């Protein structure tokens, strides 16, 4: 019995069943399986027409899964990497700005919980928060935070 490879649409559906993907992500992942030029675009057009591919759902998914642990800069980077339109990214990130300090403080408390005792420890904590995409001003505010105030 001959075994046939899954179609482009089948591969796309399998990827979409695991998590939300943007059209750009699907194109990047499935390009190597395209045998005739244009067939991948056609398959993705059909999926988009049936609302299987939704940029808005990708944005919501990333915000839901990552925003609690990452700063706005890192979320912006992830969304842009997924091929989301810059306007949608700007709108999503603008919504995160208001809670940036609270989220950074929560991440810092979970990881460290105590203020740095020396310059080396301070640098370590700053690097940790900056690597997660929190703005420099927010990081400085978190490290000045006093729970007793």
N, CA, C and O of each residue as an XYZ file, in Angstrom:
596
protein
N       0.843     -1.180      0.000
C       0.000      0.000      0.000
C       0.889      1.245      0.000
O       1.797      1.371      0.821
N       0.617      2.154     -0.924
C       1.426      3.369     -1.062
C       0.998      4.405     -0.017
O      -0.189      4.584      0.252
N       1.969      5.063      0.550
C       1.691      6.099      1.541
C       1.934      7.448      0.892
O       3.031      7.709      0.398
N       0.928      8.308      0.886
C       1.097      9.620      0.260
C       1.343     10.679      1.332
O       0.829     10.601      2.448
N       2.132     11.651      0.957
C       2.442     12.746      1.875
C       1.206     13.627      2.051
O       0.402     13.756      1.127
N       1.049     14.233      3.229
C      -0.102     15.112      3.432
C      -0.055     16.322      2.493
O       1.020     16.778      2.102
N      -1.216     16.822      2.145
C      -1.294     17.993      1.268
C      -0.816     19.231      2.034
O      -0.660     19.202      3.255
N      -0.593     20.297      1.302
C      -0.189     21.552      1.948
C      -1.257     22.012      2.930
O      -0.955     22.464      4.034
N      -2.506     21.889      2.510
C      -3.604     22.299      3.380
C      -3.643     21.407      4.626
O      -3.888     21.892      5.731
N      -3.402     20.113      4.447
C      -3.374     19.185      5.579
C      -2.255     19.517      6.545
O      -2.438     19.482      7.762
N      -1.090     19.839      5.993
C       0.044     20.227      6.851
C      -0.282     21.509      7.613
O       0.004     21.620      8.805
N      -0.884     22.478      6.915
C      -1.238     23.754      7.547
C      -2.252     23.527      8.665
O      -2.133     24.106      9.744
N      -3.237     22.692      8.405
C      -4.249     22.409      9.426
C      -3.633     21.725     10.648
O      -4.022     21.995     11.785
N      -2.671     20.842     10.400
C      -2.003     20.178     11.522
C      -1.263     21.206     12.381
O      -1.329     21.158     13.610
N      -0.560     22.134     11.730
C       0.140     23.175     12.475
C      -0.843     24.058     13.242
O      -0.602     24.418     14.394
N      -1.956     24.401     12.586
C      -2.955     25.262     13.221
C      -3.661     24.553     14.380
O      -4.165     25.208     15.292
N      -3.698     23.235     14.348
C      -4.343     22.507     15.445
C      -3.491     22.546     16.710
O      -4.000     22.356     17.814
N      -2.185     22.795     16.544
C      -1.285     22.840     17.694
C      -1.307     24.202     18.382
O      -1.279     24.286     19.610
N      -1.357     25.280     17.574
C      -1.445     26.648     18.095
C      -1.780     27.579     16.943
O      -1.727     27.185     15.778
N      -2.123     28.815     17.275
C      -2.408     29.799     16.227
C      -1.116     30.136     15.488
O      -0.068     30.322     16.106
N      -1.198     30.211     14.171
C      -0.064     30.612     13.339
C      -0.510     31.754     12.439
O      -1.655     31.782     11.988
N       0.387     32.690     12.177
C       0.088     33.735     11.208
C       0.327     33.170      9.811
O       0.969     32.133      9.648
N      -0.188     33.856      8.827
C       0.008     33.420      7.443
C       1.503     33.365      7.111
O       1.966     32.425      6.464
N       2.248     34.370      7.555
C       3.686     34.417      7.275
C       4.408     33.210      7.883
O       5.301     32.637      7.259
N       4.018     32.829      9.105
C       4.636     31.655      9.745
C       4.349     30.395      8.939
O       5.242     29.582      8.701
N       3.095     30.240      8.523
C       2.725     29.049      7.746
C       3.481     29.011      6.430
O       3.945     27.953      6.006
N       3.607     30.165      5.781
C       4.363     30.216      4.519
C       5.807     29.787      4.749
O       6.369     29.013      3.974
N       6.397     30.300      5.821
C       7.798     29.980      6.126
C       7.972     28.481      6.397
O       8.942     27.875      5.941
N       7.035     27.889      7.136
C       7.154     26.483      7.516
C       6.812     25.525      6.371
O       7.355     24.422      6.303
N       5.925     25.938      5.483
C       5.438     25.014      4.453
C       6.068     25.224      3.082
O       5.832     24.434      2.168
N       6.857     26.267      2.926
C       7.460     26.588      1.616
C       8.223     25.398      1.031
O       8.167     25.156     -0.174
N       8.925     24.668      1.869
C       9.743     23.555      1.369
C       8.902     22.401      0.819
O       9.421     21.554      0.092
N       7.607     22.360      1.157
C       6.742     21.277      0.670
C       5.975     21.653     -0.601
O       5.292     20.815     -1.189
N       6.091     22.904     -1.016
C       5.358     23.363     -2.200
C       6.027     22.813     -3.463
O       7.200     23.083     -3.722
N       5.273     22.045     -4.239
C       5.823     21.452     -5.457
C       5.579     22.332     -6.672
O       6.445     22.440     -7.540
N       4.407     22.964     -6.745
C       4.093     23.872     -7.846
C       3.963     25.278     -7.294
O       3.268     25.483     -6.299
N       4.618     26.256     -7.918
C       4.499     27.634     -7.436
C       3.025     28.072     -7.417
O       2.276     27.822     -8.361
N       2.638     28.719     -6.336
C       1.272     29.223     -6.225
C       0.328     28.316     -5.450
O      -0.712     28.772     -4.974
N       0.674     27.039     -5.315
C      -0.248     26.123     -4.622
C      -0.317     26.421     -3.117
O      -1.370     26.270     -2.499
N       0.809     26.842     -2.538
C       0.810     27.175     -1.115
C      -0.065     28.404     -0.861
O      -0.881     28.406      0.060
N       0.103     29.439     -1.672
C      -0.704     30.659     -1.513
C      -2.183     30.339     -1.658
O      -3.015     30.861     -0.916
N      -2.507     29.480     -2.615
C      -3.908     29.105     -2.835
C      -4.468     28.368     -1.608
O      -5.578     28.656     -1.161
N      -3.701     27.427     -1.075
C      -4.148     26.673      0.098
C      -4.349     27.608      1.300
O      -5.326     27.481      2.037
N      -3.412     28.546      1.486
C      -3.529     29.475      2.613
C      -4.682     30.452      2.411
O      -5.333     30.851      3.377
N      -4.943     30.845      1.148
C      -6.102     31.706      0.857
C      -7.393     31.007      1.249
O      -8.288     31.620      1.831
N      -7.487     29.717      0.926
C      -8.691     28.948      1.261
C      -8.874     28.865      2.779
O      -9.986     29.017      3.284
N      -7.780     28.624      3.497
C      -7.866     28.540      4.960
C      -8.230     29.893      5.572
O      -8.992     29.961      6.536
N      -7.682     30.960      5.008
C      -7.992     32.300      5.507
C      -9.462     32.638      5.242
O     -10.122     33.255      6.078
N      -9.967     32.231      4.080
C     -11.368     32.491      3.741
C     -12.308     31.773      4.715
O     -13.398     32.267      5.005
N     -11.888     30.619      5.215
C     -12.703     29.866      6.182
C     -12.393     30.283      7.620
O     -12.884     29.671      8.569
N     -11.576     31.330      7.775
C     -11.219     31.883      9.089
C     -10.394     30.921      9.941
O     -10.453     30.973     11.170
N      -9.631     30.051      9.299
C      -8.705     29.190     10.041
C      -7.434     29.965     10.393
O      -6.769     29.667     11.385
N      -7.104     30.966      9.564
C      -5.931     31.804      9.807
C      -6.448     33.186     10.190
O      -7.154     33.829      9.413
N      -6.093     33.640     11.388
C      -6.572     34.931     11.871
C      -5.446     35.663     12.593
O      -4.937     35.197     13.613
N      -5.071     36.805     12.051
C      -4.021     37.613     12.663
C      -4.443     38.068     14.065
O      -3.628     38.101     14.988
N      -5.707     38.412     14.209
C      -6.202     38.879     15.509
C      -6.081     37.777     16.568
O      -5.725     38.050     17.714
N      -6.375     36.542     16.182
C      -6.254     35.431     17.144
C      -4.793     35.166     17.499
O      -4.486     34.813     18.637
N      -3.898     35.333     16.536
C      -2.473     35.149     16.814
C      -2.027     36.191     17.844
O      -1.332     35.865     18.806
N      -2.434     37.445     17.633
C      -2.071     38.518     18.561
C      -2.622     38.203     19.953
O      -1.889     38.295     20.938
N      -3.892     37.836     20.048
C      -4.492     37.519     21.344
C      -3.795     36.335     22.007
O      -3.584     36.335     23.220
N      -3.442     35.343     21.225
C      -2.762     34.163     21.747
C      -1.415     34.540     22.364
O      -1.091     34.110     23.471
N      -0.639     35.343     21.644
C       0.676     35.758     22.149
C       0.504     36.600     23.413
O       1.221     36.409     24.396
N      -0.442     37.526     23.380
C      -0.665     38.364     24.565
C      -1.074     37.508     25.760
O      -0.583     37.709     26.871
N      -1.954     36.572     25.534
C      -2.435     35.718     26.624
C      -1.313     34.861     27.214
O      -1.194     34.721     28.432
N      -0.493     34.289     26.325
C       0.537     33.356     26.790
C       1.793     34.042     27.311
O       2.430     33.535     28.234
N       2.160     35.180     26.740
C       3.474     35.745     27.016
C       3.488     37.056     27.796
O       4.471     37.354     28.474
N       2.416     37.843     27.713
C       2.452     39.195     28.285
C       2.711     39.211     29.791
O       3.349     40.141     30.285
N       2.244     38.228     30.521
C       2.435     38.230     31.975
C       3.912     38.105     32.350
O       4.321     38.568     33.415
N       4.705     37.489     31.493
C       6.113     37.253     31.829
C       7.091     38.107     31.040
O       8.287     38.108     31.333
N       6.599     38.835     30.039
C       7.502     39.597     29.174
C       7.102     41.057     29.088
O       5.938     41.414     29.268
N       8.089     41.893     28.808
C       7.830     43.310     28.614
C       7.309     43.583     27.212
O       7.320     42.711     26.344
N       6.851     44.817     27.012
C       6.257     45.214     25.740
C       7.239     45.058     24.576
O       6.840     44.661     23.482
N       8.511     45.364     24.804
C       9.495     45.269     23.724
C       9.649     43.833     23.232
O       9.750     43.594     22.028
N       9.665     42.902     24.137
C       9.828     41.489     23.764
C       8.563     40.962     23.078
O       8.654     40.185     22.128
N       7.392     41.378     23.552
C       6.140     40.972     22.915
C       6.093     41.539     21.489
O       5.699     40.847     20.550
N       6.500     42.808     21.341
C       6.541     43.432     20.007
C       7.439     42.617     19.077
O       7.071     42.331     17.938
N       8.609     42.249     19.572
C       9.568     41.471     18.776
C       8.965     40.133     18.345
O       9.112     39.740     17.188
N       8.301     39.439     19.239
C       7.701     38.140     18.905
C       6.598     38.292     17.859
O       6.509     37.493     16.927
N       5.764     39.311     18.014
C       4.670     39.508     17.057
C       5.215     39.861     15.668
O       4.727     39.357     14.657
N       6.226     40.729     15.629
C       6.817     41.090     14.337
C       7.465     39.870     13.685
O       7.384     39.699     12.469
N       8.106     39.025     14.490
C       8.731     37.810     13.962
C       7.688     36.867     13.359
O       7.979     36.138     12.411
N       6.492     36.886     13.906
C       5.418     36.039     13.400
C       4.786     36.607     12.138
O       3.914     35.976     11.541
N       5.222     37.799     11.727
C       4.711     38.379     10.491
C       3.405     39.140     10.664
O       2.660     39.323      9.701
N       3.124     39.581     11.873
C       1.911     40.356     12.135
C       2.134     41.783     11.614
O       3.240     42.317     11.704
N       1.079     42.390     11.072
C       1.168     43.749     10.524
C       1.618     44.732     11.609
O       1.148     44.658     12.744
N       2.523     45.647     11.265
C       3.037     46.604     12.257
C       1.947     47.397     12.978
O       2.104     47.715     14.157
N       0.840     47.723     12.292
C      -0.239     48.479     12.945
C      -0.867     47.640     14.066
O      -1.135     48.152     15.153
N      -1.098     46.351     13.795
C      -1.692     45.461     14.800
C      -0.731     45.276     15.973
O      -1.157     45.202     17.126
N       0.562     45.203     15.674
C       1.570     45.053     16.730
C       1.579     46.302     17.606
O       1.600     46.204     18.832
N       1.562     47.474     16.977
C       1.591     48.736     17.731
C       0.373     48.843     18.641
O       0.480     49.282     19.786
N      -0.777     48.442     18.128
C      -2.008     48.495     18.923
C      -1.926     47.537     20.119
O      -2.298     47.902     21.234
N      -1.447     46.331     19.886
C      -1.343     45.335     20.958
C      -0.357     45.785     22.028
O      -0.623     45.646     23.222
N       0.782     46.324     21.600
C       1.821     46.748     22.540
C       1.369     47.973     23.327
O       1.705     48.116     24.503
N       0.610     48.853     22.684
C       0.098     50.037     23.392
C      -0.780     49.612     24.565
O      -0.779     50.262     25.611
N      -1.521     48.535     24.396
C      -2.356     48.028     25.471
C      -1.558     47.476     26.645
O      -2.063     47.394     27.765
N      -0.311     47.098     26.384
C       0.534     46.545     27.453
C       1.234     47.626     28.273
O       1.626     47.385     29.415
N       1.391     48.804     27.698
C       2.182     49.853     28.355
C       1.660     50.200     29.749
O       2.448     50.443     30.662
N       0.350     50.225     29.916
C      -0.235     50.616     31.188
C       0.088     49.671     32.337
O       0.132     50.094     33.492
N       0.312     48.404     32.034
C       0.565     47.428     33.102
C       2.022     46.981     33.151
O       2.354     46.011     33.833
N       2.882     47.678     32.438
C       4.292     47.272     32.342
C       4.966     47.190     33.720
O       5.650     46.211     34.019
N       4.771     48.214     34.555
C       5.432     48.210     35.873
C       4.940     47.035     36.724
O       5.743     46.325     37.330
N       3.620     46.834     36.765
C       3.062     45.759     37.591
C       3.567     44.395     37.126
O       3.899     43.537     37.944
N       3.623     44.202     35.808
C       4.100     42.916     35.283
C       5.571     42.719     35.590
O       5.983     41.627     35.980
N       6.373     43.771     35.417
C       7.812     43.683     35.710
C       8.040     43.394     37.189
O       8.900     42.591     37.551
N       7.262     44.055     38.032
C       7.397     43.847     39.475
C       7.067     42.403     39.838
O       7.759     41.791     40.652
N       6.022     41.863     39.240
C       5.613     40.486     39.515
C       6.708     39.497     39.080
O       7.027     38.557     39.808
N       7.271     39.716     37.900
C       8.351     38.852     37.398
C       9.555     38.955     38.326
O      10.166     37.945     38.674
N       9.893     40.185     38.726
C      11.040     40.389     39.616
C      10.817     39.706     40.957
O      11.723     39.053     41.475
N       9.611     39.848     41.531
C       9.317     39.228     42.833
C       9.439     37.706     42.754
O       9.985     37.070     43.655
N       8.927     37.134     41.671
C       8.962     35.682     41.511
C      10.410     35.190     41.406
O      10.754     34.136     41.941
N      11.245     35.953     40.720
C      12.626     35.513     40.475
C      13.563     35.862     41.633
O      14.373     35.037     42.057
N      13.445     37.104     42.145
C      14.414     37.568     43.146
C      13.757     37.841     44.503
O      14.147     37.244     45.506
N      12.787     38.715     44.542
C      12.062     39.005     45.772
C      12.747     39.935     46.756
O      12.088     40.534     47.606
N      14.060     40.061     46.650
C      14.774     40.967     47.557
C      15.603     41.945     46.731
O      16.144     41.581     45.686
N      15.700     43.198     47.208
C      16.488     44.194     46.475
C      17.966     43.781     46.394
O      18.473     43.081     47.271
N      18.633     44.217     45.345
C      20.061     43.860     45.202
C      20.889     44.475     46.332
O      20.664     45.614     46.743
N      21.851     43.691     46.822
C      22.681     44.149     47.936
C      23.965     44.829     47.476
O      24.582     45.577     48.234
N      24.368     44.567     46.230
C      25.588     45.193     45.713
C      25.443     45.430     44.206
O      24.440     45.052     43.602
N      26.437     46.048     43.623
C      26.381     46.417     42.201
C      26.305     45.186     41.296
O      25.630     45.216     40.267
N      26.983     44.120     41.666
C      26.976     42.905     40.851
C      25.573     42.304     40.796
O      25.083     41.926     39.731
N      24.944     42.226     41.957
C      23.588     41.677     42.024
C      22.599     42.597     41.307
O      21.676     42.127     40.641
N      22.797     43.899     41.445
C      21.925     44.861     40.759
C      22.030     44.676     39.241
O      21.020     44.662     38.537
N      23.249     44.536     38.754
C      23.457     44.348     37.313
C      22.792     43.060     36.837
O      22.221     43.014     35.747
N      22.869     42.030     37.649
C      22.249     40.748     37.300
C      20.730     40.895     37.196
O      20.113     40.382     36.262
N      20.140     41.588     38.147
C      18.694     41.785     38.131
C      18.261     42.672     36.965
O      17.231     42.422     36.339
N      19.042     43.698     36.679
C      18.739     44.579     35.536
C      18.788     43.775     34.240
O      17.876     43.865     33.418
N      19.849     42.988     34.056
C      19.974     42.165     32.835
C      18.806     41.209     32.687
O      18.281     41.026     31.588
N      18.397     40.597     33.793
C      17.290     39.656     33.766
C      16.017     40.331     33.247
O      15.357     39.808     32.350
N      15.678     41.481     33.808
C      14.447     42.178     33.408
C      14.552     42.757     31.994
O      13.583     42.729     31.235
N      15.711     43.271     31.650
C      15.894     43.842     30.309
C      15.786     42.751     29.240
O      15.230     42.982     28.166
N      16.314     41.576     29.536
C      16.257     40.468     28.572
C      14.819     40.027     28.340
O      14.510     39.450     27.297
N      13.955     40.285     29.278
C      12.549     39.947     29.115
C      11.750     41.059     28.469
O      10.527     40.964     28.358
N      12.434     42.123     28.036
C      11.786     43.164     27.245
C      11.168     44.297     28.032
O      10.378     45.069     27.488
N      11.510     44.410     29.296
C      10.979     45.533     30.067
C      11.848     46.766     29.816
O      13.068     46.660     29.690
N      11.212     47.927     29.744
C      11.911     49.181     29.459
C      12.852     49.545     30.608
O      12.611     49.190     31.762
N      13.929     50.263     30.269
C      14.924     50.647     31.258
C      14.344     51.431     32.415
O      14.704     51.191     33.567
N      13.449     52.368     32.128
C      12.824     53.164     33.175
C      11.993     52.314     34.117
O      11.983     52.541     35.327
N      11.304     51.344     33.565
C      10.481     50.432     34.373
C      11.376     49.568     35.256
O      11.070     49.344     36.427
N      12.476     49.087     34.694
C      13.416     48.257     35.460
C      13.975     49.056     36.639
O      14.047     48.548     37.758
N      14.369     50.304     36.384
C      14.913     51.144     37.462
C      13.861     51.351     38.552
O      14.176     51.310     39.742
N      12.620     51.571     38.142
C      11.528     51.780     39.101
C      11.289     50.517     39.936
O      11.050     50.604     41.141
N      11.352     49.358     39.301
C      11.163     48.094     40.020
C      12.256     47.911     41.065
O      11.978     47.505     42.193
N      13.496     48.209     40.694
C      14.596     48.004     41.636
C      14.590     49.035     42.765
O      15.195     48.801     43.811
N      13.911     50.182     42.569
C      13.758     51.175     43.640
C      12.536     50.886     44.498
O      12.359     51.505     45.547
N      11.687     49.951     44.067
C      10.422     49.673     44.726
C      10.648     49.219     46.160
O      11.523     48.401     46.443
N       9.835     49.772     47.059
C       9.904     49.387     48.472
C       8.513     48.904     48.881
O       7.564     49.688     48.879
N       8.385     47.652     49.226
C       7.083     47.057     49.560
C       6.472     47.684     50.809
O       5.261     47.593     51.012
N       7.284     48.315     51.644
C       6.777     48.879     52.893
C       6.107     50.236     52.698
O       5.393     50.700     53.588
N       6.323     50.880     51.552
C       5.758     52.209     51.330
C       4.265     52.170     51.195
O       3.635     53.211     51.004
